[in-house]
Amino acid sequence: MELAFAASVYPANVKRAIHVIRPLSPKLVTAKKRSFRNKFLCSVAVAPDGNRVSEVELENKKHDLLLAVQGTQRGLVATADQRSIIEEALVGVEAYNMGAPIELVVLDGTWRLQYTSAPDVLILLEAAARLPFFQVGQIFQKFECRDQFSGGVVRNVVRWSIPNLLEEQEGATLVVSAKFDVVSVRNIYLQFEEIKIQDINISEQLQALIAPALLPRSFLSLQILQFFKTFSAQIPVTNPGTGRRSVGGLYYLSYLDRHMLLGRAVGGGGVFVFTKAQPLEL
C-alpha cells in the first residue's frame, strides 16, 4: 500500500503538491533485520567465549610448565636450555593474574615443591645425590594465614633420612619457620624465627638392634626407643655476633590459584614452583 501525505500549510486556492513515499523493499528490510540480529548475537557472545578461551589457555600453560620441570629432579639436574624453557613457561603463567592482590585464604595450606633454582635448596638436593648416607624426601611450604588479613606464618618443611638408621625418605623432618607480612600487592616479607628437627622415625633395623624382638625389652631399651620417637630440637635463628633475630627477605608471589603457587625470592634467590598438597600436620 502507498501512503500519501499533503502539506497542510498551503492556501486553499493554491494547488497542493502530493508527495508519494514508497516503503522499503521487503527484501531490504529483511536483510537489515538479519544484519542487526547477527551483530547483537555476536556482541553478547564475546565475553563468555573470551573467558572460556582464557581459562583453557591458562590451564594449557600450567600444564606446559609442569611438563617442563619433569625430569629435572626438582631443579637439581636442569640444564641451561631447560632452565630457559622453564623461565619462559613461568612468565607465561605469571601473566594471567599479575598485579592481583594476594588472597590469604587461597594461600593458606600445604604446597609441594616441584621445581626450584634457589641455591640453598639445591645444596640439599646435591648433598643427597652425592652422599650415600643422606636422603632428601618431599619438600613443602606450609602457610598458616586463613584467618589473617596482613600476614601469618610459613614453614619450610624438608623430609630427610639416613639409610638403615631412619625410615626411607621420611626418617625425620626439618622445619624452618618464619613470620610473614604482606608489604605490597604481591610481596611478602619473611622474618625467620627457628629451625626445628622433629618426627624422627628410626628404621626397623635400628629398632631391632636397640631392642631385639626375640629378647625381653628392658626398661632402658624402651626408653631409648621412646626418646627417638619424641625427640625434638629447636634452634632460634639469629644473626651471628649480634644475637638479634635474623634478617628476613622479600618473597614475590608471582602466581597463585587453588592448585598452583609460583614464587620468586627477591634479590636473585631463585624461583619456586609449587602445587597444592594434602594438609600437613606438624
C-alpha positions as CSV (number, residue, x, y, z in Angstrom):
1,M,0.0,0.0,0.0
2,E,1.2,3.5,-0.9
3,L,0.9,6.3,1.7
4,A,0.2,9.9,0.5
5,F,0.8,13.0,2.7
6,A,-0.4,16.5,1.7
7,A,1.2,19.7,3.1
8,S,-1.3,21.5,5.3
9,V,0.2,25.0,5.2
10,Y,-0.8,25.9,1.6
11,P,-3.7,28.3,1.0
12,A,-6.9,26.9,-0.2
13,N,-6.7,28.4,-3.7
14,V,-3.2,27.1,-4.4
15,K,-2.8,23.7,-5.9
16,R,-1.1,21.5,-3.4
17,A,1.7,19.1,-4.4
18,I,1.2,15.5,-3.4
19,H,4.4,13.7,-2.3
20,V,4.4,9.9,-2.6
21,I,6.7,7.9,-0.2
22,R,7.2,4.3,-1.1
23,P,8.1,1.7,1.6
24,L,11.4,-0.1,1.6
25,S,11.7,-3.2,-0.4
26,P,10.7,-6.3,1.7
27,K,14.0,-7.9,0.8
28,L,16.0,-4.9,2.1
29,V,14.0,-4.8,5.4
30,T,14.6,-8.5,6.0
31,A,18.4,-8.1,5.2
32,K,18.7,-5.2,7.7
33,K,16.9,-7.1,10.4
34,R,19.1,-10.1,9.9
35,S,22.3,-7.9,10.0
36,F,21.2,-6.2,13.3
37,R,20.3,-9.6,14.8
38,N,23.7,-11.1,13.9
39,K,25.6,-8.1,15.4
40,F,23.6,-8.3,18.6
41,L,24.3,-12.0,19.0
42,C,28.0,-11.6,18.4
43,S,28.2,-8.8,20.9
44,V,26.7,-10.8,23.8
45,A,28.8,-13.9,23.0
46,V,32.2,-12.4,23.0
47,A,32.7,-12.1,26.8
48,P,31.8,-15.7,27.8
49,D,33.8,-17.2,24.9
50,G,36.7,-14.9,25.7
51,N,36.7,-16.0,29.4
52,R,36.4,-19.6,28.4
53,V,39.3,-19.4,25.9
54,S,41.4,-17.6,28.5
55,E,40.8,-20.3,31.1
56,V,41.7,-23.0,28.6
57,E,44.9,-21.2,27.6
58,L,45.9,-20.8,31.3
59,E,45.4,-24.5,32.1
60,N,47.5,-25.3,29.0
61,K,50.3,-23.0,30.1
62,K,50.2,-24.5,33.6
63,H,50.4,-28.0,32.1
64,D,53.3,-26.9,29.9
65,L,55.2,-25.6,32.9
66,L,54.7,-28.8,34.9
67,L,55.8,-30.7,31.9
68,A,58.9,-28.6,31.5
69,V,60.0,-29.2,35.1
70,Q,59.6,-33.0,34.9
71,G,62.8,-35.0,34.8
72,T,64.8,-32.1,36.4
73,Q,64.7,-33.7,39.9
74,R,63.2,-30.5,41.3
75,G,65.8,-28.5,39.5
76,L,68.9,-30.4,40.5
77,V,69.8,-31.7,37.1
78,A,68.2,-28.9,35.0
79,T,70.4,-27.9,32.0
80,A,70.8,-24.3,30.9
81,D,68.4,-24.9,28.0
82,Q,65.8,-26.5,30.3
83,R,66.1,-23.5,32.7
84,S,65.4,-21.2,29.8
85,I,62.3,-23.1,28.7
86,I,61.1,-23.2,32.3
87,E,61.6,-19.5,32.8
88,E,59.6,-18.8,29.6
89,A,56.8,-21.1,30.8
90,L,56.9,-19.4,34.2
91,V,56.4,-16.0,32.7
92,G,53.6,-17.3,30.5
93,V,51.6,-18.4,33.6
94,E,52.6,-15.4,35.7
95,A,51.0,-13.0,33.2
96,Y,47.5,-14.3,34.0
97,N,47.0,-12.7,37.4
98,M,49.9,-10.3,37.5
99,G,49.0,-7.4,39.8
100,A,46.1,-9.1,41.5
101,P,46.3,-8.8,45.3
102,I,47.3,-11.9,47.4
103,E,44.3,-13.9,48.7
104,L,45.5,-15.3,52.0
105,V,42.6,-17.7,52.2
106,V,43.8,-19.2,48.9
107,L,47.5,-19.1,50.0
108,D,46.7,-21.0,53.3
109,G,47.6,-24.6,53.2
110,T,50.4,-27.0,52.2
111,W,52.3,-26.7,48.9
112,R,54.6,-29.4,47.5
113,L,57.9,-28.2,45.7
114,Q,58.1,-29.3,42.1
115,Y,61.0,-27.2,40.9
116,T,63.4,-24.5,42.2
117,S,66.6,-22.7,41.2
118,A,67.2,-21.5,44.7
119,P,70.8,-22.3,45.7
120,D,70.0,-23.0,49.4
121,V,67.6,-25.7,48.3
122,L,69.7,-27.1,45.5
123,I,72.6,-27.6,48.0
124,L,70.4,-30.0,50.0
125,L,69.4,-31.9,46.9
126,E,73.0,-32.1,45.7
127,A,74.2,-33.4,49.1
128,A,71.6,-36.1,48.9
129,A,72.7,-37.1,45.4
130,R,76.4,-37.3,46.4
131,L,76.3,-38.7,49.9
132,P,75.2,-42.3,50.3
133,F,74.2,-41.7,53.9
134,F,71.8,-38.8,53.3
135,Q,68.4,-38.7,51.6
136,V,66.0,-35.9,50.9
137,G,62.4,-36.7,50.5
138,Q,59.5,-34.3,49.9
139,I,59.8,-30.6,50.4
140,F,56.8,-28.4,51.3
141,Q,55.8,-24.9,52.2
142,K,53.0,-24.7,54.7
143,F,51.2,-21.3,55.0
144,E,49.1,-20.6,58.1
145,C,47.1,-17.5,57.3
146,R,43.5,-18.4,56.7
147,D,42.0,-16.0,59.3
148,Q,44.6,-13.3,58.8
149,F,44.4,-10.0,56.9
150,S,48.0,-8.9,56.5
151,G,50.3,-11.9,57.2
152,G,50.8,-15.2,59.0
153,V,53.3,-18.0,59.4
154,V,55.1,-20.0,56.8
155,R,57.0,-23.2,57.5
156,N,59.5,-24.7,55.1
157,V,59.4,-28.5,55.6
158,V,62.0,-30.9,54.5
159,R,61.6,-34.7,54.9
160,W,65.0,-36.4,55.1
161,S,66.6,-39.6,56.2
162,I,69.8,-41.6,56.9
163,P,69.6,-45.0,55.2
164,N,69.5,-48.0,57.6
165,L,69.2,-45.8,60.6
166,L,66.0,-43.9,59.8
167,E,63.0,-44.8,57.7
168,E,63.3,-44.3,53.9
169,Q,62.7,-40.7,52.7
170,E,60.7,-39.6,55.8
171,G,63.0,-40.6,58.7
172,A,63.0,-37.1,60.1
173,T,61.6,-33.7,59.5
174,L,63.4,-30.4,59.3
175,V,61.2,-27.3,59.8
176,V,62.3,-23.7,59.2
177,S,59.6,-21.3,60.5
178,A,59.1,-17.7,59.6
179,K,56.6,-15.0,60.2
180,F,55.5,-13.1,57.1
181,D,53.8,-9.8,56.4
182,V,52.2,-8.6,53.2
183,V,54.1,-5.5,52.3
184,S,52.7,-4.8,48.8
185,V,50.2,-6.3,46.4
186,R,52.3,-9.4,45.6
187,N,55.3,-9.2,48.0
188,I,55.6,-10.7,51.5
189,Y,58.4,-10.1,53.9
190,L,59.8,-13.2,55.7
191,Q,61.3,-13.0,59.2
192,F,62.9,-16.3,60.1
193,E,62.5,-17.4,63.7
194,E,63.6,-21.0,64.3
195,I,64.9,-24.3,62.9
196,K,63.4,-27.4,64.3
197,I,64.2,-31.2,63.9
198,Q,61.3,-33.4,64.8
199,D,59.3,-36.6,63.9
200,I,62.3,-39.0,64.0
201,N,61.3,-42.4,62.8
202,I,64.1,-44.9,63.2
203,S,64.4,-47.9,60.9
204,E,63.3,-51.4,61.7
205,Q,67.0,-52.5,61.6
206,L,67.9,-49.9,64.3
207,Q,64.9,-50.8,66.4
208,A,65.9,-54.5,66.3
209,L,69.4,-53.5,67.3
210,I,68.2,-51.5,70.3
211,A,65.5,-53.9,71.4
212,P,65.7,-57.3,69.7
213,A,62.3,-58.9,69.1
214,L,63.5,-62.3,70.5
215,L,64.6,-60.9,73.8
216,P,62.7,-59.3,76.6
217,R,62.8,-55.5,76.1
218,S,64.5,-53.8,79.0
219,F,63.4,-50.6,80.6
220,L,66.5,-48.9,79.1
221,S,65.8,-50.1,75.5
222,L,62.2,-48.9,75.7
223,Q,63.4,-45.6,77.0
224,I,65.8,-45.2,74.1
225,L,63.0,-46.0,71.6
226,Q,60.7,-43.5,73.2
227,F,63.5,-40.9,73.2
228,F,63.8,-41.2,69.4
229,K,60.0,-41.0,68.9
230,T,59.6,-37.9,70.9
231,F,62.9,-36.2,70.1
232,S,62.6,-32.6,69.0
233,A,65.4,-29.9,68.8
234,Q,64.7,-26.2,68.3
235,I,67.3,-23.7,67.3
236,P,66.5,-20.0,67.2
237,V,67.6,-18.2,64.1
238,T,69.8,-15.2,65.0
239,N,72.4,-13.0,63.3
240,P,76.0,-14.2,64.3
241,G,77.6,-11.8,66.7
242,T,74.6,-9.7,67.4
243,G,72.2,-12.2,68.9
244,R,69.3,-10.5,67.2
245,R,66.7,-12.1,65.0
246,S,68.0,-12.9,61.6
247,V,67.4,-10.5,58.7
248,G,64.5,-11.6,56.7
249,G,63.9,-11.4,52.9
250,L,61.3,-10.5,50.3
251,Y,59.3,-13.2,48.6
252,Y,57.4,-12.3,45.4
253,L,54.3,-14.4,44.9
254,S,54.1,-14.2,41.1
255,Y,51.1,-16.5,40.6
256,L,48.5,-18.0,42.9
257,D,45.4,-20.1,42.5
258,R,43.9,-23.0,44.3
259,H,46.2,-25.5,42.6
260,M,49.5,-23.8,41.8
261,L,51.8,-21.3,43.6
262,L,54.8,-19.6,41.9
263,G,57.3,-17.5,43.8
264,R,60.5,-15.6,43.3
265,A,62.9,-14.8,46.1
266,V,63.7,-11.1,45.5
267,G,67.4,-10.4,45.0
268,G,68.3,-13.4,42.8
269,G,67.3,-16.1,45.3
270,G,65.7,-18.3,42.8
271,V,62.3,-19.3,41.5
272,F,59.9,-21.8,43.0
273,V,57.1,-23.9,41.5
274,F,54.6,-25.5,44.0
275,T,51.4,-27.5,43.6
276,K,48.8,-27.9,46.3
277,A,49.2,-30.9,48.5
278,Q,47.3,-32.7,51.2
279,P,47.2,-30.9,54.6
280,L,50.4,-31.4,56.6
281,E,50.3,-31.9,60.3
282,L,53.4,-30.7,62.2
